[in-house]
């Protein structure tokens, strides 16, 4: 049976399994396909039998009563029961095992990465040496596939982004799948795993690779005219190779991001200092405007008195002229 099943799986073009849970998935695939094969052979045989049995040359007069027994009914009920067994006995337990084990996987210090899909490629956001992802702010997106890491969060300074997925062999791995544009489907066939990538959400999927390999990851959802070209690369390497690669990438990212943060701090400091100087100048000008010079006040008072005296003198002259005109008239 194992030899026949292996031959059937290979005949269907399914790649070799490389994941810890893949055996259960392959078993489910084999059972379903053997069942479908049995149904195909059975119903095809029944169809050919009816064509032969009720051919016109064998039975010129048609039978208007049809089948008088319940064999077909029993067959249909049997098929429905078997399908129920497949659903309740295989599919549900397999799904329950996957969902129930997530907490156990989290407790095993898994390798983590965010998978970011965009038209038409994949990028991978790793948390760096501290094991913590930086704050994600999706409003900071600048280009398709942007990891949207908040540059102000120190936890994200050692985070790095890679165009390929690289994970260590034999270690549990949790991938947070998301997208920056449309719905994609992240599928790793040799790992027997697939998850939709939905914009604005990070959906986890997890597995444990059993052997080293380099394979392709594909998009399993129609996402645009270049959907067929949306192929990425996944590498399963030794733990030592992964550790050295991750440390190198994380260290370079930390140096780059910490320098950028320091430069931003200097610029912000200069801006703050300039604003402070400007504010002090404004306050000084206002204070100078509010201050009163005694000499200027005295001078203004003298000028005011002179103006007032001139006005009084002018009024007197006008009054005298008016009186003179009245005397002449009389």
C-alpha positions as CSV (number, residue, x, y, z in Angstrom):
1,X,0.0,0.0,0.0
2,X,2.8,2.4,0.8
3,X,4.5,1.7,-2.5
4,X,1.3,2.2,-4.4
5,X,0.5,5.4,-2.4
6,X,4.0,6.8,-3.0
7,X,3.6,6.1,-6.7
8,X,0.2,7.8,-6.8
9,X,1.6,10.9,-5.0
10,X,4.5,11.1,-7.4
11,X,2.2,10.5,-10.3
12,X,0.2,13.5,-9.2
13,X,3.3,15.6,-9.3
14,X,3.3,16.5,-5.6
15,X,6.9,17.4,-4.4
16,X,8.5,15.5,-1.6
17,X,7.4,16.4,1.9
18,X,9.9,18.4,4.0
19,X,7.7,19.4,7.0
20,X,7.0,17.7,10.3
21,X,3.2,17.9,9.8
22,X,3.3,17.1,6.1
23,X,2.8,13.3,6.6
24,X,-0.7,13.9,7.9
25,X,-1.5,16.2,4.9
26,X,-0.1,13.6,2.4
27,X,-2.2,10.9,4.2
28,X,-5.3,12.9,3.8
29,X,-4.5,13.6,0.1
30,X,-3.9,9.9,-0.5
31,X,-7.1,8.8,1.2
32,X,-9.2,11.3,-0.7
33,X,-7.7,10.5,-4.1
34,X,-8.0,6.7,-3.6
35,X,-11.6,7.3,-2.6
36,X,-12.2,9.4,-5.7
37,X,-10.5,6.8,-7.8
38,X,-12.8,4.1,-6.4
39,X,-15.9,6.3,-7.1
40,X,-14.7,6.9,-10.6
41,X,-14.1,3.2,-11.3
42,X,-17.4,2.2,-9.7
43,X,-19.6,4.8,-11.3
44,X,-17.9,4.4,-14.7
45,X,-18.4,0.6,-14.5
46,X,-22.0,1.1,-13.6
47,X,-22.5,3.5,-16.5
48,X,-20.9,1.0,-19.0
49,X,-23.0,-1.8,-17.6
50,X,-26.2,0.1,-18.0
51,X,-25.2,1.0,-21.6
52,X,-24.6,-2.7,-22.3
53,X,-27.5,-4.1,-20.3
54,X,-30.2,-1.8,-21.7
55,X,-28.9,-1.5,-25.2
56,X,-31.8,-1.4,-27.8
57,X,-30.6,-4.6,-29.5
58,X,-30.8,-6.5,-26.2
59,X,-34.0,-5.0,-25.1
60,X,-36.1,-3.6,-27.9
61,X,-39.0,-2.7,-25.6
62,X,-38.2,-0.1,-22.9
63,X,-38.9,-0.9,-19.3
64,X,-41.1,1.7,-17.7
65,X,-40.7,0.4,-14.2
66,X,-36.9,0.9,-13.8
67,X,-34.9,-0.6,-11.0
68,X,-37.0,-2.4,-8.5
69,X,-34.4,-2.9,-5.8
70,X,-32.5,-0.4,-3.5
71,X,-28.9,-1.2,-4.4
72,X,-28.3,2.3,-5.7
73,X,-29.8,3.9,-2.7
74,X,-27.6,1.9,-0.4
75,X,-24.5,2.8,-2.5
76,X,-25.4,6.5,-2.3
77,X,-25.9,6.3,1.5
78,X,-22.6,4.4,1.8
79,X,-20.8,7.1,-0.2
80,X,-22.3,9.9,2.0
81,X,-21.2,8.0,5.2
82,X,-17.7,7.6,3.9
83,X,-17.5,11.3,3.1
84,X,-18.7,12.1,6.6
85,X,-16.0,9.8,8.0
86,X,-13.4,11.7,5.9
87,X,-14.6,15.0,7.2
88,X,-15.1,14.1,10.8
89,X,-12.4,11.5,11.2
90,X,-9.5,13.1,9.2
91,X,-10.1,16.7,8.2
92,X,-11.4,18.0,11.6
93,X,-8.8,16.3,13.7
94,X,-6.0,17.5,11.4
95,X,-7.2,21.0,11.6
96,X,-7.7,20.8,15.4
97,X,-4.1,19.5,15.8
98,X,-2.8,22.5,13.8
99,X,-4.7,25.1,15.8
100,X,-4.2,23.5,19.2
101,X,-0.4,23.2,18.8
102,X,0.1,27.0,18.2
103,X,0.7,27.7,21.9
104,X,3.1,24.8,22.1
105,X,5.0,26.2,19.1
106,X,5.2,29.6,20.7
107,X,6.7,28.2,23.8
108,X,9.6,26.6,21.8
109,X,11.3,29.9,21.0
110,X,10.5,29.6,17.2
111,X,12.1,31.5,14.4
112,X,9.8,34.4,13.4
113,X,9.4,36.4,10.3
114,X,6.8,38.6,8.7
115,X,5.9,37.6,5.1
116,X,4.9,40.7,3.1
117,X,3.2,40.1,-0.3
118,X,2.8,42.8,-3.0
119,X,2.4,42.8,-6.7
120,X,4.3,40.8,-7.7
121,X,6.9,39.6,-5.2
122,X,7.6,38.7,-1.5
123,X,9.7,40.3,1.2
124,X,10.6,39.1,4.7
125,X,10.8,41.2,7.9
126,X,13.0,39.6,10.6
127,X,13.0,40.8,14.3
128,X,16.8,41.0,14.7
129,X,19.0,39.7,17.5
130,X,16.7,41.0,20.3
131,X,13.9,38.7,19.0
132,X,11.4,41.7,19.1
133,X,9.7,43.2,16.1
134,X,9.8,47.0,15.9
135,X,6.5,48.9,16.1
136,X,4.6,48.5,12.8
137,X,2.8,51.6,11.6
138,X,1.1,50.9,8.3
139,X,0.6,54.6,7.7
140,X,4.4,54.9,7.1
141,X,4.3,52.9,3.9
142,X,6.4,54.4,1.2
143,X,6.5,51.7,-1.5
144,X,4.9,48.3,-2.3
145,X,6.1,45.6,0.2
146,X,7.3,48.2,2.7
147,X,7.7,46.6,6.2
148,X,6.3,49.9,7.8
149,X,8.8,49.8,10.7
150,X,8.5,52.8,12.9
151,X,12.0,54.4,12.9
152,X,11.4,56.0,16.3
153,X,11.1,52.6,18.0
154,X,14.5,51.3,19.3
155,X,13.2,47.7,19.1
156,X,13.1,48.0,15.4
157,X,16.6,49.3,14.8
158,X,18.0,45.7,14.5
159,X,15.1,44.5,12.4
160,X,16.1,43.7,8.8
161,X,14.3,42.9,5.6
162,X,15.3,40.1,3.2
163,X,14.2,39.3,-0.3
164,X,14.4,35.5,0.5
165,X,13.1,33.4,3.3
166,X,15.9,31.7,5.2
167,X,15.2,29.5,8.2
168,X,17.1,26.8,10.1
169,X,16.5,23.1,9.7
170,X,14.8,21.3,12.6
171,X,13.5,24.5,14.3
172,X,9.9,25.6,14.5
173,X,9.1,28.6,12.4
174,X,6.2,31.1,12.7
175,X,5.4,33.3,9.7
176,X,3.1,36.3,10.0
177,X,1.6,36.6,6.5
178,X,0.3,40.0,5.3
179,X,0.0,42.1,2.2
180,X,0.4,45.8,1.2
181,X,-2.0,45.9,-1.8
182,X,-4.4,43.0,-2.7
183,X,-5.1,39.6,-1.4
184,X,-2.4,37.1,-2.2
185,X,-1.9,33.4,-1.2
186,X,1.5,32.4,0.3
187,X,2.1,28.8,-0.5
188,X,5.2,26.5,0.2
189,X,4.3,23.2,-1.4
190,X,7.2,21.1,0.0
191,X,6.1,22.3,3.5
192,X,2.5,21.4,2.8
193,X,1.3,24.8,4.0
194,X,-0.5,27.8,2.5
195,X,-2.1,31.0,4.0
196,X,-3.9,33.9,2.5
197,X,-2.1,37.3,2.7
198,X,-4.7,40.0,3.5
199,X,-3.9,43.7,3.6
200,X,-3.8,45.2,7.1
201,X,-3.6,41.9,9.0
202,X,-0.8,39.6,10.1
203,X,-2.0,36.0,10.0
204,X,0.3,33.3,11.5
205,X,1.2,30.0,10.0
206,X,3.8,27.6,11.4
207,X,5.8,24.5,10.5
208,X,9.0,22.7,11.3
209,X,11.3,21.9,8.3
210,X,12.9,18.4,8.5
211,X,15.6,18.7,5.8
212,X,17.7,21.3,4.2
213,X,16.5,22.5,0.8
214,X,16.1,25.5,-1.5
215,X,12.7,25.8,-3.1
216,X,10.2,28.2,-4.6
217,X,7.3,29.9,-2.8
218,X,4.3,30.9,-5.0
219,X,1.2,32.9,-4.9
220,X,-2.0,30.8,-4.6
221,X,-4.5,33.6,-5.2
222,X,-5.1,35.3,-8.5
223,X,-3.7,38.8,-7.8
224,X,-3.1,40.5,-11.2
225,X,-1.8,40.0,-14.7
226,X,1.7,38.9,-13.5
227,X,0.3,36.5,-10.9
228,X,2.1,33.6,-12.5
229,X,5.5,35.4,-12.0
230,X,5.0,36.0,-8.3
231,X,7.6,33.4,-7.3
232,X,10.0,33.7,-4.3
233,X,12.8,31.7,-2.8
234,X,13.0,29.8,0.4
235,X,16.2,28.3,1.9
236,X,16.4,25.8,4.7
237,X,19.9,25.9,6.0
238,X,21.8,24.6,9.0
239,X,21.2,26.3,12.4
240,X,24.8,27.7,12.4
241,X,24.5,29.1,8.9
242,X,21.2,30.7,9.8
243,X,22.5,32.2,13.1
244,X,25.6,33.7,11.4
245,X,23.5,35.1,8.6
246,X,20.9,36.6,10.9
247,X,23.5,38.2,13.2
248,X,25.3,39.7,10.2
249,X,22.1,41.1,8.8
250,X,20.8,42.3,12.2
251,X,24.1,44.0,13.1
252,X,24.3,45.8,9.8
253,X,20.7,47.0,10.2
254,X,21.3,48.2,13.8
255,X,24.4,50.2,12.7
256,X,22.5,51.7,9.8
257,X,19.3,52.5,11.7
258,X,21.1,53.8,14.9
259,X,23.2,56.2,12.8
260,X,20.1,57.4,11.0
261,X,18.3,57.9,14.4
262,X,21.3,59.8,15.7
263,X,21.3,62.0,12.6
264,X,17.6,62.6,13.0
265,X,18.3,63.5,16.6
266,X,21.0,66.0,15.7
267,X,18.7,67.6,13.0
268,X,15.9,67.8,15.5
269,X,18.2,69.2,18.1
270,X,19.4,71.9,15.8
271,X,15.8,72.7,14.8
272,X,14.8,72.9,18.5
273,X,17.8,75.1,19.3
274,X,17.0,77.4,16.3
275,X,13.4,77.6,17.4
276,X,14.5,78.4,21.0
277,X,16.8,81.2,19.8
278,X,14.1,82.6,17.6
279,X,11.7,82.5,20.5
280,X,14.1,84.3,22.7
281,X,14.7,87.0,20.1
282,X,10.9,87.5,19.7
283,X,10.6,87.8,23.5
284,X,13.5,90.3,23.7
285,X,11.9,92.4,20.9
286,X,8.6,92.4,22.8
287,X,10.3,93.3,26.0
288,X,12.2,96.2,24.4
289,X,9.0,97.4,22.9
290,X,7.3,97.4,26.3
291,X,10.2,99.3,28.0
292,X,9.8,103.1,28.1
293,X,12.8,105.6,27.8
294,X,12.4,108.6,30.3
295,X,14.1,111.1,28.0
296,X,11.9,110.0,25.1
297,X,8.9,110.5,27.4
298,X,10.1,114.0,28.5
299,X,10.7,115.0,24.9
300,X,7.3,113.8,23.9
301,X,5.7,115.7,26.7
302,X,7.6,118.9,25.6
303,X,6.5,118.5,22.1
304,X,2.9,117.9,23.2
305,X,3.0,121.2,25.3
306,X,4.4,123.1,22.4
307,X,1.7,121.8,20.1
308,X,-0.9,122.7,22.6
309,X,0.6,126.3,23.1
310,X,0.6,126.8,19.3
311,X,-3.0,125.7,19.1
312,X,-4.0,128.2,21.9
313,X,-2.1,131.0,20.3
314,X,-3.7,130.3,17.0
315,X,-7.2,130.4,18.6
316,X,-6.4,133.8,20.2
317,X,-5.2,135.2,16.9
318,X,-8.4,134.0,15.2
319,X,-10.4,135.5,18.1
320,X,-8.7,138.9,17.8
321,X,-9.2,139.0,14.0
322,X,-12.8,138.2,14.5
323,X,-13.2,141.0,17.0
324,X,-11.5,143.5,14.7
325,X,-13.8,142.6,11.8
326,X,-16.8,143.2,14.1
327,X,-15.5,146.7,15.1
328,X,-14.9,147.8,11.5
329,X,-18.4,146.7,10.6
330,X,-19.9,148.8,13.3
